[in-house]
Amino acid sequence: MAATYSVAISYGRDLGWIDYDAEAKRAEVHLANEKGKKCVEDYLGKTHVINVPHETLMDFTHEEVDPLADEESLKTALTRLWGATQVQVDWSRPVDYVKKHPRY
């Protein structure tokens, strides 16, 4: 059984997190703000064409990414979450902290 990948997110004054189960290809969004939660769920439910970087700062290709296909696709899609939804991915914030303190 694969481990769940979790990452912290924030929207307004609410902290939350996304749990991703690679085996089931499913993400669960935990965020008290319903508008922000819906935006993330809608974003993760669609494929996106993302300009993916490669070896240099000028080396990009347009790639179609399905956020729920696998963990790497999810991470790639999350790099564009803010621009699409105004929900921030808090890459360095410990998820266990967020679960205990869901507000600033």
N, C-alpha and C positions, 0 to 999 in steps of 0.2 A: 504494500500500500504506500503510495506516494505521500510525502509530507505536504502540508498546506503552506503555501507562500502567502505571507501577509505583509502589507505595507500601509503606513499611516497616511491619512489624507486630512485636509481641513477645508472648511467652507464657512466664511464669515467667522463667527466666534465658536463654531462647533468643530471639535476634533472627531475623527472617526478612522476607520480602516477598511481595507478590502482584503478578504480571504479568497485565495484562488486554489481550487482543487484541480490539479492537472489531469488526474485520472478521469474525473467526471467532466472536465472541460467546462467548469462552472465557477463563477465568481459571486461572492456574497458581499454586498456593500453594507457597512454598519456606519450610519451617520444620522444623527438626530434631526438634522435639517432635511425635510422631505424634498424640497426643491433641489438641493444639492445631490441628494441620494438618487433622485430620478434622473438627473442629468448624467451622473456617472453610469447608472444602469443602462440608459439609452446609448451612451457612448460605447460601452463595452459590448453591447449587443449588435454592433455594426462593424463591417470591415472598413478600413481607412487606407488611403494611399498616403504613405509617409515617405518623405525624403530622408533616406537612411544614409548616414555617413559611413565612409570606409577608411582608406589609408591616410588621406590628407584632408585639410579643411575645405578643399575644392572638389573632393571626390564623393559625390552623392549619386544615389539611384532612387528612382521612385519605385517603391515596393508596396504591394497590397498586403496589409497586415490584418489578420483576424485576431483580435485581442484574446479570445478564449481558446485559441488553437493549442498553445503551450505557454510555459512560463516566460520564455524569451520574447514571444510575440506580445504577451501582456505587458512586459516591461517596456518594450519598444513603444507600444500604443500609449502607455502612461506618460511617456516623455512629452506627449502632445495634449494631455488631458486639460491642463490649465487653459491653453488657448481655445479649446473647444467648449469648456464648461465653467471656467472660473473656479474649479475645484483644484486645490493644490495638492500635489503628491509630496509628502514630507519624508523623503527618502531616508534622512538620518534620524528621524524621531523614533525612538523605541516604541514598538506597537504595544508592548505590555504596559508602558506608561499611559498611552492613550486609552487603553481599555479601563484603567483605573481613574483617569482624569479626562473625561470627554469634552471639557470646556476649558478655555483659556482662563 
